[in-house]
Amino acid sequence: MHLEELAPSAATLRAIATAIIILAAGGLASQWAYRLAATALAKTHLDAVEALAPALAGEHGRCMSVEERVAAERLVLAANEAFYEAFRAGDYQAMCRVWAERAPVACAHPGMEALSGRASVLESWSQLLRQTSPLRMRCQGASAHLFGDFAFVTCYEANGDEPAHLCATNVFVREDGQWKMVHHHAGPLSAPRPERWAPARSRLMN
């Protein structure tokens, strides 16, 4: 069997990432997250999942110390803030740099159909950032969740001085040593959220 026959499709990679992110959010150990994610996939992809195991465990396939995890989660939060800085500045080139170049990407803007693929996602941002009245989108209450080379941030979004009216999830992967966005999903809250200022944080920070 050729190696390319074992390589998972983009959909399978997304399934792996999603399963692991959900399990990690629940606080499960990495080996259990890996086993359950692998079990959920078709047998034909198990060899490919096995090949991905080091990446799922983190750099060099080892468990990270608490200090390393905190440092990594701070970098994830910095990447998340870079996304909102590009958004506020209406800077399309900066927005392009935020998104992964090789990993599969997707985006779901509020009230719009989900987009898949880097070209489609960035075209949507090109149109959004060209608006006459740019959105001064602020991120509130960002919280980072890390699992190996995958991470996600949950936060609230507010436009200018208005109270937050959207809840967002931003997903990142480590690409060439840097955290890059692979998914952004924002949806409306049932009611505006009063300002409750808190610094962006890692789950491990005091």
N, C-alpha and C positions, 0 to 999 in steps of 0.2 A: 504494500500500500504506500502511495506517495505521500509526502508530508503535507502537500497542499490539500489532499483529500481529508486530512484530519483537522485542518484549520477551521475553526468555527466561523460562521457567518457573522455579519454585523449584528443581526438580530440576536444571535446566541450570545455574543459578547455583551450586549445590552442586558440580556436576561441574567447573565452571570453577575454583572455589576449591580443590577437592581436587587437580586437576591442577597448578595453580600452586604450591600448598604443597609437593607432592611434588618438583616440579622445583626449586624454590628450595632445598629441603633438600639437594639434590644439588649445589648451587652453580652452577647454570646461570645465564647472563646473562638479564636480564629479557626481552629481545626474543625469545630462543629459547623461554623459558617461555611467552610469549604465543603465539608461532607454533604451538608444539606443542599447546598447549591448544586453540587455535582449530581446528587440523586435526582434533582428536579429536571435535569437535562436528559436528552436522549442518549442511549448507550453509545451511539456512534461518535459522540463528542467527548467521551470521558477521557480519552488519551489527550485530547487538546486541553481539557480542563486541568489535567495533571501537569501539563507543560506550563500552565499559567500559575500554578500554585505558588512559586517563589514571589511573583509580582503581587499576588493577593496577600501574602504574608508581610509584605513591605520590602524595602530595599535589601538586596542580598539575601532574601528569603529568611530573615531572622526576625524575632519579635523585637519591637522597639521598647526602649526604656521609657519611663514616665516623662523624663526630661526631653527625650527625643520626640515623643508624641506631642508634648506641649509646644515645642519649637515648630514642629510640622504644622500643627493646627493654627499657629499664629501666621505661618506663611499662607495657609489656605484662606484665612480671614483677610490677609493683605491682598490676595488675588481677588477675593470677593469685593473688596473695597475698590480695587482697580476697575472692576466692571462698572460700579456705580459712578466712579469718577469720569469714565469715558462717556457714560450715559448723560451725566449732568453737563459735561463740556460739549456734547454733540460731536465728539471726536471719533469719526468713523475708523481711522487708522488705529487708534488706541483700542477701539472695540474689536477690531480684527485680531490684534495681538492678544487679547484676553482669551479668545476661543482656540481650542485644540486644532491642530492642523492635520493630524493623522487619525485620531480616534473618532468614532462615529459621534455626531452631535445632533441635538434636537432642541427645539424651542417652542414654547406655548405662551404666546402673548395673551393678555386678558381678552376674553370674548372672541378669540380667533382660533382657527384650526391649527393643530400642531404641525410644525414644520420639521423636516428631517433633511440632513445633509448640510455641509458647511456653506455651499453656495446659496442655498435657499435661505438659511438662517441669516447669513450676513447681508443678503439683499433686503431682508425685512428690516434689519437694523439700519441699513443705508437709507431706506425710506423714512423710518421713524425719526432718525437723527436730523433729517433735512426739514423737519417741520418748522414753520415760521415762528411758532412759539414753543421753544424747546422745553421739555419736561425737566424740572429741577428735582429729579428723583433722589430721595434720601433713603438710606438703609438704617433701620432701627432694630435693636435687639438681636443682632446677628449671633448665631451660635454654631460652632463648627463641630462636625462629627467625622472622625477619621477612621479608615480601615485600610491599612497597607497603602497602596498607591491610588486608592479611591477615597473621596471625601465629599461630604455635602454640607451646605450651610442653609439653615432656616432663618428667615428674618421677615420683617414687615417693611413695606415700602410706602413712603409718603412723598407727595409732590410739594416742594417748597415748604411753606410754613403750615400747610394743612396737616391734620392728623392722618396717621397711616390708614390707607383704605385698601391695601393689597397685602396678601401673605405670599411669600415667595420661597421656593426651594431652588438652590443653585448647586449643581453637581460638578465636581472637578476630578481630573485624573492627573497623575504626574507624567509629564511628557518632556523628555530631554532635561530632567532635573527640575522642571518648573511646573507649578500647578496651573492647569489650563481648564477652562470651562467646557463641559460637554453637554450640559443641559440647563436651561433656565425655564422655570414655570411659575407664573404669577397669576393669582386669581383674587377676585374681590372678597372682602370681608362682609359679613352680614350688616356690620355697622362700623363707622370709623373708630379707630382705636386711639384713645387718649394718649398723649405723649407720656411715656414712661422711660425716661432716658436711662440707658445702661450701656457700658462699653461693650464692644464686640468681644466675645469670650469663647475660649475652648471649654469643653466639658470638664477638663482636668484642672483648669485654673481655679484658684481659690477666690 
